[in-house]
Amino acid sequence: MKKKSTLSFWKQIATLSFVFAAQLLLAHNGTLKGMVLDAETMTGLPGAHVRINSEPAQATFTDKLGIFPFVDLPSGEFQVSISYIGFGDTTFTVKVKDQETTTLKVSLSEGNQPARRANRLGGHRQPAHHQQP
């Protein structure tokens, strides 16, 4: 009787492992990473508010270097808004592809001047599972 329950337990573990592995293989989402800079000094702006306005709506703040990540995004176009106290805000559209990392640099200007649009680093796309330094 004990052997039967142990065998059943291992069958359940094997089934769950197979289902989990299949979900990982079928995941085809991308990553959006970027850096928000002061247009004058070209230094990162810590604490800038970065928001994806389109579905799935998400928001985050830049880290101490001005860097932000959005991971596990479905492929498609997203409207992104960036704001920082004392600087002009910006909104733009960015395209994210399956299993790739789209990298942006956005320069914000002090005052009410419009921000200089993100120069998209098109040549820096990488598979989503590859970490960038």
C-alpha positions as a printed NumPy array, in Angstrom:
array([[  0.   ,   0.   ,   0.   ],
       [  2.81 ,   2.394,   0.848],
       [  4.541,   1.673,  -2.505],
       [  1.375,   2.584,  -4.412],
       [  0.99 ,   5.986,  -2.743],
       [  4.682,   6.802,  -3.286],
       [  4.388,   5.928,  -6.972],
       [  1.274,   8.11 ,  -7.274],
       [  3.095,  10.995,  -5.632],
       [  5.984,  10.791,  -8.115],
       [  3.553,  10.595, -11.038],
       [  1.931,  13.825,  -9.84 ],
       [  5.322,  15.518,  -9.49 ],
       [  6.317,  14.408, -13.003],
       [  3.026,  15.678, -14.456],
       [  3.346,  19.063, -12.746],
       [  6.967,  19.381, -13.9  ],
       [  5.933,  18.648, -17.487],
       [  3.122,  21.232, -17.384],
       [  5.437,  23.882, -15.906],
       [  8.156,  23.203, -18.508],
       [  5.612,  23.429, -21.341],
       [  4.409,  26.823, -20.084],
       [  7.982,  28.124, -20.041],
       [  8.581,  26.947, -23.598],
       [  5.369,  28.539, -24.842],
       [  6.033,  31.929, -23.233],
       [  6.825,  34.454, -25.956],
       [  6.962,  37.765, -24.161],
       [  9.447,  40.601, -24.48 ],
       [ 11.147,  43.17 , -22.292],
       [ 11.276,  46.959, -22.414],
       [ 14.272,  48.533, -20.674],
       [ 15.327,  52.119, -20.688],
       [ 17.163,  55.   , -19.128],
       [ 15.744,  58.443, -18.356],
       [ 18.338,  61.22 , -18.619],
       [ 18.634,  64.912, -17.833],
       [ 18.962,  66.427, -21.337],
       [ 21.5  ,  69.017, -20.148],
       [ 23.853,  66.873, -18.065],
       [ 23.076,  63.492, -19.671],
       [ 22.974,  61.897, -16.213],
       [ 20.285,  59.463, -15.088],
       [ 17.186,  60.78 , -13.322],
       [ 16.397,  58.633, -10.26 ],
       [ 12.74 ,  58.374,  -9.31 ],
       [ 11.268,  59.323, -12.698],
       [  7.755,  57.899, -13.153],
       [  7.489,  55.576, -16.161],
       [  4.076,  54.255, -17.168],
       [  2.744,  51.974, -19.868],
       [ -0.653,  53.461, -20.69 ],
       [ -1.838,  50.701, -23.007],
       [ -2.821,  47.222, -21.874],
       [ -1.369,  45.693, -19.801],
       [ -1.1  ,  49.009, -17.932],
       [  1.933,  49.1  , -15.645],
       [  4.011,  51.713, -13.866],
       [  7.381,  51.915, -12.176],
       [ 10.035,  54.4  , -11.059],
       [ 13.586,  54.613, -12.328],
       [ 16.353,  53.387, -10.032],
       [ 19.24 ,  55.501,  -8.725],
       [ 20.872,  55.433, -12.181],
       [ 17.69 ,  56.398, -14.049],
       [ 17.061,  52.867, -15.367],
       [ 13.682,  51.147, -15.611],
       [ 12.549,  47.68 , -16.758],
       [  9.222,  46.216, -17.834],
       [  9.437,  42.45 , -18.246],
       [  7.076,  39.81 , -19.569],
       [  5.235,  42.133, -21.99 ],
       [  3.221,  40.625, -24.831],
       [  4.442,  41.605, -28.278],
       [  2.892,  44.756, -29.694],
       [  2.948,  48.535, -29.519],
       [  2.756,  50.322, -26.181],
       [  2.152,  53.955, -25.293],
       [  4.744,  54.961, -22.687],
       [  4.647,  58.136, -20.555],
       [  7.568,  59.477, -18.53 ],
       [  7.423,  62.303, -15.998],
       [  9.807,  63.842, -13.49 ],
       [  9.167,  66.776, -11.161],
       [ 10.561,  69.997, -12.64 ],
       [ 11.068,  68.454, -16.088],
       [  8.88 ,  68.284, -19.201],
       [  6.847,  65.1  , -19.621],
       [  6.895,  62.883, -22.692],
       [  4.637,  60.245, -24.206],
       [  5.548,  58.025, -27.127],
       [  4.832,  54.657, -28.701],
       [  7.315,  51.794, -28.608],
       [  7.192,  48.35 , -30.199],
       [  8.069,  45.222, -28.211],
       [  8.741,  41.907, -29.943],
       [  8.549,  38.361, -28.615],
       [ 11.679,  37.12 , -26.856],
       [ 13.526,  40.423, -27.402],
       [ 14.617,  43.32 , -25.231],
       [ 13.818,  46.767, -26.603],
       [ 16.135,  49.404, -25.124],
       [ 15.392,  53.14 , -24.949],
       [ 17.14 ,  56.326, -23.859],
       [ 14.877,  59.268, -23.06 ],
       [ 16.172,  62.794, -22.391],
       [ 13.962,  65.12 , -20.338],
       [ 14.47 ,  68.891, -20.286],
       [ 14.028,  71.093, -17.219],
       [ 10.98 ,  73.336, -17.03 ],
       [  8.011,  73.053, -19.345],
       [ 10.025,  72.357, -22.483],
       [  8.937,  69.275, -24.382],
       [ 11.175,  66.301, -23.796],
       [ 13.497,  65.077, -26.491],
       [ 12.04 ,  61.823, -27.669],
       [ 13.638,  58.642, -26.814],
       [ 16.222,  57.677, -29.27 ],
       [ 15.438,  54.032, -29.708],
       [ 18.495,  51.888, -29.797],
       [ 17.28 ,  49.61 , -32.566],
       [ 20.617,  47.853, -32.881],
       [ 20.56 ,  46.8  , -29.249],
       [ 17.759,  44.285, -29.317],
       [ 18.595,  41.111, -27.506],
       [ 16.744,  37.944, -26.6  ],
       [ 14.675,  38.592, -23.467],
       [ 16.514,  35.925, -21.511],
       [ 19.896,  37.639, -22.133],
       [ 20.837,  40.105, -19.403],
       [ 22.43 ,  43.415, -20.359],
       [ 25.124,  44.823, -18.055]])
